[in-house]
Amino acid sequence: MKIREIRAAGLRGSTPAGGWSEEIQADDVVHTLIAVHTDEGLVGVGSAFTCDALVKASLDVLWPLLETETALEPERVSEKLHRATFWLGRGGAVTHTIGGIDLALWDILGQATGQPVGRLLGGRWRDRVLPYASLLMDYPGPMAEALHRVAAQGFRSFKIGWGPFGREDSATDEAIIADARAAVGPTAELMVDAGGSDSLWRHGLKWAHRTAAMLAAYDVRWFEEPLCPDALDDFVALRAASPVPISGGEVMTRRQSFLPWLQRHAFDIVQPDVTKVGGLSEQRRIGWAAEDHDVQLIPHGWNTAIGLGADLQLASALRQTDRVEYIAGSPYIDDIVAEPWTLDDEGMLAIPTTPGLAPALDPEAVRRYTGGEPLL
């Protein structure tokens, strides 16, 4: 089975706010779907955390390496692409695009073999996983209202991040966390994401130490991105002293960049994003390395239904990955699938057993959010 064509289409019209200092708008494209078409009619779909213009430019570079390739060997083909484009620089749009292709090839392999991708990744440790509802932070009052809405949908675990947290003063920070804890109750999981990768992030190690102590008083399960994403030494120092677990890694690409952080125990929880890091082939190997260093992998998932589907399959195949991120209220998660995601009575999300990567997409919804651009 050979690769015949690769198409890309950006999602626009309902892009959720990101909480960034340079905020995105609904028509901004930050997620691009990539469809690999084969000569036997199977189509696999991936997702890249990059605008469609950069993905299409990257595909122009990558296509000569792909036009004679098999569609049934995702890991080898993806590694070939990474190695052959080293001169462009690791990371960024090319790596994100290779990751989207990798996801699509795993999808094709699952369809061709009649297996869910998690089984092809090594076997299924679990058949359901705990999703945590991921929301942007807001001020007390509106924060509680937003959490009540998602709790009513059946979520038992919640992460709040970015927004005003760390951008005003410590009293505002604590008021937000107190409001959130009261809203979800004393037994629900609550996580906090400072958003240290924001372009205007201004806090360092001393702020992170003080804030971690405050979060511990509210039984916060982990403190995410409390520092700038390149501050390795500070992450090591914070993680060693923090009363709450420290997480991060969403901006990093390829497995090699994660190794120093794992080796130096900078994280309790490492969070590669499958739509940035280079695909499932890279994410799985990061997961193996994380286990070897006693670090838990919980994927970053502020992306699309394809990314969520990939995270679910990975969660089935990695022994310690027992949670996935679920953007609360994003049409690119909820609206583009043919069948809705459904939580069970315990707030758990079933890991699909159908062949391939993710639940089937709704072609009409995909056309609506891609402006009718041909994809599937």
C-alpha positions as CSV (number, residue, x, y, z in Angstrom):
1,M,0.0,0.0,0.0
2,K,1.6,3.3,-1.2
3,I,1.1,6.9,-0.3
4,R,-0.7,8.5,-3.2
5,E,-1.4,12.1,-1.9
6,I,-1.3,14.2,1.2
7,R,-3.7,17.0,1.8
8,A,-3.9,19.6,4.6
9,A,-6.7,21.9,5.8
10,G,-6.7,24.4,8.6
11,L,-9.5,24.5,11.2
12,R,-11.0,28.0,11.5
13,G,-14.1,29.8,12.6
14,S,-14.3,28.4,16.2
15,T,-10.7,28.5,17.4
16,P,-10.9,28.6,21.2
17,A,-9.1,31.3,23.1
18,G,-5.7,30.2,24.2
19,G,-5.1,32.6,27.1
20,W,-2.0,34.0,25.4
21,S,-0.8,37.6,25.8
22,E,-1.1,37.9,22.0
23,E,-4.5,36.3,22.0
24,I,-5.8,34.3,19.0
25,Q,-9.1,34.9,17.3
26,A,-11.8,32.5,16.2
27,D,-10.6,32.6,12.6
28,D,-6.9,32.1,13.4
29,V,-5.6,28.7,12.3
30,V,-3.5,27.0,14.9
31,H,-4.6,23.4,14.2
32,T,-4.3,21.8,10.8
33,L,-5.6,18.4,9.8
34,I,-3.4,16.3,7.5
35,A,-4.9,13.5,5.4
36,V,-2.8,10.8,3.8
37,H,-4.5,9.1,0.9
38,T,-3.3,5.7,-0.3
39,D,-3.4,3.9,-3.6
40,E,-5.8,1.3,-2.1
41,G,-8.3,3.8,-1.0
42,L,-7.6,4.0,2.8
43,V,-7.3,7.5,4.2
44,G,-5.6,8.3,7.5
45,V,-6.0,11.6,9.3
46,G,-3.5,13.4,11.6
47,S,-3.3,16.8,13.2
48,A,-0.5,19.4,13.6
49,F,-0.3,22.3,16.0
50,T,0.7,24.8,13.2
51,C,-1.1,27.1,10.8
52,D,-2.1,25.6,7.4
53,A,0.2,27.9,5.5
54,L,3.3,26.5,7.3
55,V,2.0,22.9,7.1
56,K,1.5,23.2,3.3
57,A,4.9,24.7,2.9
58,S,6.4,21.9,4.9
59,L,4.6,19.3,2.8
60,D,6.2,20.8,-0.3
61,V,9.6,20.1,1.2
62,L,8.6,16.6,2.5
63,W,6.7,15.3,-0.5
64,P,9.7,14.1,-2.6
65,L,10.6,11.9,0.4
66,L,7.1,10.4,0.6
67,E,5.8,9.9,-3.0
68,T,7.2,6.4,-3.3
69,E,6.8,5.4,0.3
70,T,4.7,2.6,1.9
71,A,1.8,3.8,4.0
72,L,2.1,0.9,6.5
73,E,5.4,1.8,8.4
74,P,4.7,4.9,10.4
75,E,7.7,4.8,12.7
76,R,10.3,4.2,10.0
77,V,8.8,6.7,7.6
78,S,8.6,9.4,10.3
79,E,12.2,8.8,11.4
80,K,13.3,9.0,7.8
81,L,11.6,12.4,7.4
82,H,13.2,13.7,10.7
83,R,16.7,12.6,9.6
84,A,16.4,13.8,6.0
85,T,15.3,17.3,7.1
86,F,17.8,17.9,9.9
87,W,19.3,20.8,7.9
88,L,16.0,22.7,8.3
89,G,16.4,22.6,12.0
90,R,14.7,20.4,14.6
91,G,11.3,21.6,15.8
92,G,8.8,24.0,14.5
93,A,6.5,23.6,11.5
94,V,8.4,20.8,9.8
95,T,8.5,18.7,12.9
96,H,4.8,19.4,13.6
97,T,3.9,18.4,10.1
98,I,5.9,15.2,10.2
99,G,4.0,14.4,13.4
100,G,0.7,14.9,11.6
101,I,1.8,12.6,8.9
102,D,2.9,10.1,11.5
103,L,-0.5,10.1,13.1
104,A,-2.2,9.6,9.8
105,L,0.1,6.6,9.0
106,W,-0.7,5.0,12.3
107,D,-4.4,5.5,11.5
108,I,-3.9,3.8,8.2
109,L,-2.0,0.9,9.8
110,G,-4.8,0.4,12.3
111,Q,-7.4,0.4,9.5
112,A,-5.4,-2.0,7.4
113,T,-4.8,-4.5,10.2
114,G,-8.3,-4.1,11.8
115,Q,-6.7,-3.0,15.1
116,P,-6.9,0.0,17.4
117,V,-3.6,1.8,17.3
118,G,-3.0,1.2,21.0
119,R,-2.7,-2.5,20.4
120,L,-0.2,-1.8,17.6
121,L,1.8,0.4,20.0
122,G,2.4,-2.6,22.2
123,G,-0.8,-3.6,23.8
124,R,-3.7,-2.3,25.9
125,W,-3.1,-1.8,29.6
126,R,-6.5,-0.2,30.1
127,D,-9.8,0.2,28.2
128,R,-10.8,3.6,29.7
129,V,-9.0,6.6,31.1
130,L,-9.8,9.7,33.3
131,P,-10.1,12.8,31.2
132,Y,-9.6,16.1,32.9
133,A,-11.6,19.1,31.8
134,S,-9.2,21.8,30.8
135,L,-10.4,25.5,31.1
136,L,-8.8,28.9,31.0
137,M,-8.7,30.7,34.3
138,D,-11.1,33.5,35.1
139,Y,-11.7,35.7,38.1
140,P,-13.6,34.4,41.2
141,G,-17.3,34.0,40.3
142,P,-17.0,33.4,36.6
143,M,-14.4,30.7,37.4
144,A,-16.8,28.8,39.6
145,E,-19.6,29.1,37.0
146,A,-17.4,27.6,34.3
147,L,-16.3,24.7,36.5
148,H,-19.9,24.1,37.5
149,R,-20.9,23.8,33.8
150,V,-18.3,21.2,33.0
151,A,-18.9,19.3,36.3
152,A,-22.5,19.0,35.2
153,Q,-21.3,17.2,32.1
154,G,-19.8,14.4,34.3
155,F,-16.1,15.5,34.7
156,R,-14.5,14.6,37.9
157,S,-11.0,16.1,37.2
158,F,-10.3,19.7,36.3
159,K,-7.3,21.8,35.2
160,I,-7.4,25.6,35.1
161,G,-4.7,27.7,33.5
162,W,-3.4,30.9,32.1
163,G,-5.8,33.9,32.2
164,P,-5.1,36.3,35.0
165,F,-3.1,33.8,37.1
166,G,0.4,35.1,37.7
167,R,-0.4,38.2,35.7
168,E,-1.6,40.5,38.5
169,D,-0.8,39.7,42.2
170,S,-0.6,36.9,44.7
171,A,-4.0,37.8,46.3
172,T,-5.8,37.4,43.0
173,D,-4.0,34.1,42.3
174,E,-5.1,32.7,45.7
175,A,-8.7,34.0,45.3
176,I,-9.0,32.2,41.9
177,I,-7.7,28.9,43.4
178,A,-9.9,29.2,46.4
179,D,-13.0,29.8,44.2
180,A,-12.1,26.9,42.0
181,R,-11.6,24.5,44.9
182,A,-14.9,25.5,46.4
183,A,-16.6,25.0,43.1
184,V,-15.3,21.5,42.4
185,G,-15.5,20.3,46.0
186,P,-12.9,18.8,48.3
187,T,-12.5,15.4,46.6
188,A,-12.3,16.4,42.9
189,E,-8.9,16.6,41.2
190,L,-7.8,20.2,40.6
191,M,-4.6,21.1,38.6
192,V,-3.2,24.5,37.9
193,D,-1.3,25.7,34.8
194,A,0.6,28.9,35.1
195,G,1.3,29.1,31.4
196,G,5.0,29.9,31.7
197,S,5.5,29.5,28.0
198,D,3.5,32.7,27.4
199,S,5.6,35.2,25.5
200,L,5.2,37.8,28.3
201,W,5.7,35.5,31.3
202,R,7.7,37.4,33.9
203,H,8.1,35.1,37.0
204,G,11.0,33.1,38.1
205,L,12.0,30.5,40.7
206,K,11.1,32.5,43.9
207,W,7.5,33.2,42.6
208,A,7.2,29.5,41.7
209,H,8.3,28.4,45.2
210,R,5.8,30.7,46.9
211,T,3.0,29.8,44.6
212,A,3.6,26.0,44.9
213,A,3.2,26.4,48.7
214,M,-0.1,28.2,48.3
215,L,-1.4,25.6,45.8
216,A,-0.5,22.8,48.3
217,A,-2.9,24.3,50.8
218,Y,-5.7,23.7,48.3
219,D,-4.7,20.2,47.5
220,V,-3.7,20.9,43.9
221,R,-2.6,17.7,42.1
222,W,0.1,19.3,39.9
223,F,1.6,22.7,39.1
224,E,2.1,23.0,35.3
225,E,4.5,25.3,33.5
226,P,5.4,27.5,36.5
227,L,8.5,28.7,34.8
228,C,9.7,29.7,31.3
229,P,10.1,26.5,29.3
230,D,13.9,26.7,28.8
231,A,14.7,27.2,32.5
232,L,16.0,23.7,33.1
233,D,18.1,24.5,36.2
234,D,15.2,26.3,37.8
235,F,12.8,23.5,37.1
236,V,15.2,21.0,38.7
237,A,15.5,23.2,41.8
238,L,11.7,23.7,42.0
239,R,10.8,20.1,41.5
240,A,13.2,19.1,44.3
241,A,11.6,21.5,46.8
242,S,8.0,21.8,45.7
243,P,5.2,20.4,47.9
244,V,3.1,19.7,44.8
245,P,4.2,17.8,41.7
246,I,5.7,19.8,38.8
247,S,4.8,19.2,35.2
248,G,5.8,20.6,31.8
249,G,7.2,19.9,28.4
250,E,4.3,20.9,26.0
251,V,6.5,23.1,23.8
252,M,9.3,20.7,23.3
253,T,9.7,18.7,20.1
254,R,11.3,15.3,19.4
255,R,12.4,12.8,22.0
256,Q,16.0,14.0,22.1
257,S,15.1,17.4,23.7
258,F,13.2,15.6,26.6
259,L,16.2,13.5,27.7
260,P,18.1,16.1,29.7
261,W,14.9,17.0,31.5
262,L,14.1,13.4,32.4
263,Q,17.7,12.6,33.3
264,R,17.9,15.6,35.7
265,H,14.4,14.9,37.2
266,A,13.1,18.3,36.2
267,F,9.5,17.0,36.1
268,D,7.3,14.8,38.1
269,I,5.0,14.7,35.1
270,V,6.1,15.2,31.5
271,Q,3.5,16.5,29.0
272,P,4.5,16.2,25.3
273,D,1.8,17.3,22.8
274,V,1.3,14.7,20.1
275,T,0.5,17.4,17.6
276,K,3.8,19.2,18.2
277,V,6.3,16.6,19.4
278,G,6.5,14.6,16.2
279,G,3.6,12.2,16.4
280,L,2.9,9.0,18.2
281,S,6.2,7.5,17.2
282,E,8.0,10.2,19.2
283,Q,5.5,10.4,22.0
284,R,5.7,6.6,22.7
285,R,9.5,6.7,22.9
286,I,9.3,9.7,25.3
287,G,6.9,7.6,27.4
288,W,9.3,4.7,27.6
289,A,12.1,7.1,28.6
290,A,9.9,8.7,31.2
291,E,9.1,5.3,32.8
292,D,12.8,4.5,32.9
293,H,13.3,7.8,34.9
294,D,10.3,7.3,37.2
295,V,8.4,10.2,35.5
296,Q,4.7,9.9,34.5
297,L,3.7,10.9,31.0
298,I,0.3,12.7,30.8
299,P,-0.1,14.1,27.3
300,H,-0.8,17.8,26.7
301,G,-3.9,17.9,24.7
302,W,-5.0,21.4,23.9
303,N,-5.6,20.6,20.2
304,T,-8.2,18.5,18.2
305,A,-10.3,15.3,18.3
306,I,-7.5,13.6,16.4
307,G,-5.0,14.6,19.1
308,L,-7.4,13.3,21.8
309,G,-7.8,10.1,19.9
310,A,-4.1,9.6,19.7
311,D,-3.7,10.4,23.4
312,L,-6.3,7.8,24.3
313,Q,-4.5,5.2,22.2
314,L,-1.2,6.1,23.9
315,A,-2.9,5.9,27.3
316,S,-3.9,2.4,26.5
317,A,-0.4,1.4,25.6
318,L,1.7,3.1,28.4
319,R,1.4,1.6,31.8
320,Q,1.5,4.8,33.8
321,T,-0.5,7.1,31.5
322,D,-3.9,7.2,33.2
323,R,-5.2,10.6,32.3
324,V,-5.7,12.7,29.2
325,E,-6.5,16.4,28.7
326,Y,-9.9,17.3,27.3
327,I,-10.6,20.9,26.2
328,A,-13.9,21.8,27.6
329,G,-16.2,23.2,24.9
330,S,-14.0,23.2,21.9
331,P,-15.8,22.5,18.6
332,Y,-12.6,21.0,17.2
333,I,-12.9,18.3,19.9
334,D,-16.6,17.8,20.1
335,D,-18.1,18.8,16.8
336,I,-15.9,17.2,14.2
337,V,-16.5,13.6,15.3
338,A,-19.4,11.5,13.9
339,E,-20.3,10.1,17.4
340,P,-20.0,12.3,20.5
341,W,-17.5,11.6,23.2
342,T,-19.3,10.1,26.2
343,L,-18.2,9.9,29.9
344,D,-19.4,7.0,32.0
345,D,-20.9,7.3,35.5
346,E,-17.4,7.6,37.0
347,G,-16.3,10.4,34.7
348,M,-14.1,8.0,32.7
349,L,-13.7,8.1,28.9
350,A,-13.6,4.8,26.9
351,I,-10.6,4.2,24.7
352,P,-11.9,3.3,21.2
353,T,-11.5,-0.3,20.1
354,T,-12.4,0.5,16.4
355,P,-9.6,0.0,13.8
356,G,-7.4,3.0,13.5
357,L,-6.5,6.1,15.6
358,A,-9.7,7.9,16.6
359,P,-13.5,7.9,16.2
360,A,-14.7,8.6,12.7
361,L,-14.9,12.2,11.7
362,D,-18.0,14.0,10.5
363,P,-17.2,15.0,6.9
364,E,-19.8,17.8,6.9
365,A,-18.4,19.3,10.1
366,V,-14.8,19.0,8.8
367,R,-15.9,20.9,5.6
368,R,-17.5,23.6,7.7
369,Y,-14.4,24.2,9.8
370,T,-12.0,24.0,6.9
371,G,-14.0,26.3,4.6
372,G,-14.8,23.4,2.2
373,E,-11.2,22.8,1.4
374,P,-10.8,19.2,0.1
375,L,-9.3,16.9,2.8
376,L,-11.0,13.5,3.1
